[in-house]
Amino acid sequence: MATATIIGLGEAGALYARGLADAGFAVHGYDPFTQLDEPSITQHAELADALRPADLVITLVGARAAKPVTEQVLAALEHAPLIADFNTGSPSLKRELGELAAAHGAPFVDVAVLAPVPRAGAKTPLMVSGQAAGDFLELFAPVGAAVESIAGAPGDAAARKLLRSAFMKGLAGVILESVGAAEAAGCGDWLRAQIVAELSGDADAFVERLITGSKQHAERRVHEVADASDYLRSIDQPSWSTDAAGQWLRRLRDETATRPADAA
């Protein structure tokens, strides 16, 4: 039976601790600010005691605390378990953590959590990068989560997660803005139905249509989006996402205008 130590027992850390225990791991935990008091999780008052039995160390402390906590973990280790950083952080931070671990002789992986943990707990889909990715796949397999291993170094999984975040959080911003404005205008249900209809078709074709259509019709759409921004402001609604769409269309229009004729 493998032993996992979870550093950080907040909402996500507690869910992973419980999920790993359910999957048959012996689970140890350390968090000076949170006490779980659960029979399946052995929580320690001292970091070194929590680390001593670990085959796998998972840190879930947030990006700001990731470096100092990783340094504390490495200083307290008496052996070389696999360290898996589950924090959402920048690629440069993950590379730095990987270098710190390598200097201490500890294997390290960058783990990107690809969905909100409360939905599926420890079975939340993951992406992992780093030389020890194969070892992580083997250790974590009993959990039953979908884990994609990508070639590369620590930081590569983090980069892909942030690219996905640019889409997901940007999409959320667009929906918040447009639905909020529609509700203010008295047609929120109608716009929600429009959004659902657009997202319910051929997803590949929809993405390609957005990209290709924006490039081909940038000139006309610049004016349409400007009118949309003006309308949102006229009903005292934010137009941040719509304004950003206008910036993209103006850039595409200008690129087309300056492109040599033989390149068009």
C-alpha positions, 0 to 999 in steps of 0.5 A: 500500500502506497503512502501519500502525504498531503501538505495543505488541508484546505478544501482541495487538499481535504478532498484529495486526502479523503479520495486517496484514503478511499483508494487504499492509500495510507494518508498523512497530512500537514496543515498548521491552520486546519485540523480535519480530525478524520480517522482515515487521515493521520494529521501531524503537528510536525512537517517532518513527521508527516513526510517521513512515511511518504511515497508521494507528497502532494502540495496544495497550498496556493501559488503564493505559498508554493515556493516557501512550503516546497523549501520547507518540505525539502529541508525536512525530508529524510528520503526522496519521495515523489513531490507533486505540486498541484498548485495553480501557478505560473510555468516559471514558478513550476520550473523553479520548484522543479530545480529546487527539488532536483538540487535536493535529489527529490523527483518532482512533477508539475500537476495541473488540475483541469477542473474544479476539485469539488466536482469529482474530488480526487478523480478530477482530471489531471495533466502532469509534466516532468521527468518523474511523470511516469512514476506519478502515473503509476503511484496515482493509478489506484485513484482512478483519475484521468491523468494525461502525461505530456512530454517536457519539464515542470512548467509545461503542464502549468502552461497548458492549464493557463492557456485553458484558463484564458479560454474558460475564464474569458468565456465566463467573462463574455457570458457574465457580460452579455447575460447581465446586459440582456437581463437588464434589457429584459431579454435574459432568457432569450439570450441564454437560449441563443448561447445554448443553441450556439454551443450545442452544435458541432464544436469543431465547426463552431470554433473554426467559424469564430476564428475564420469569420473574425478574420474574413469579416473584421472590417464589418464586425469592428463597427458592429462590436462598437455599436454593441459596446455603445449599447451596453454602456447606454443601459449602464452595463459593463462592456469590458469583454465586448471592448476587448473583442473590438480590439481583436477585430481592429487588429485583424482588420489592420493586419489584413490592410497591411498584408501584401496583395500576394499574401492575401 
